[in-house]
Amino acid sequence: MQFISFIAANALLFASLILVVGVPVLYMTQNNPEDRRNREIRAIEVIGGVWFHLVLINGIIAFFVV
């Protein structure tokens, strides 16, 4: 179970790194900033959703590991 926790924690750290670096890059390189549903904004929302679910998974795994 600790191995699964290790994998989930590293996935969360990697997703956090992608968010910290990727969100400003995607936001600043928008093709059409007036369009609130452009490809870059959708990518930011997807990355944020993945990060949120990884936080939930880490919380559930931590409950069972400890």
C-alpha positions, 0 to 999 in steps of 0.5 A: 500500500505504501508503494501505491501511496508513493506513486500517487504522491509523485503523480500529484507532485508532477501535476503540481509542477505542470500547473505551476509552469503550464498555466502561465505559459498557456494563459500568456500564449492564447491565440484569442484572449477574448474567447473564454473557451479557447483551447488553452483555457480548456487545457488549463481546466483539464490540468486543474481537474486532474490535479484536484482528483489526484489530491482526493486520491492522495487523501483516500490513500493516506487514510488507509496507509496510516 
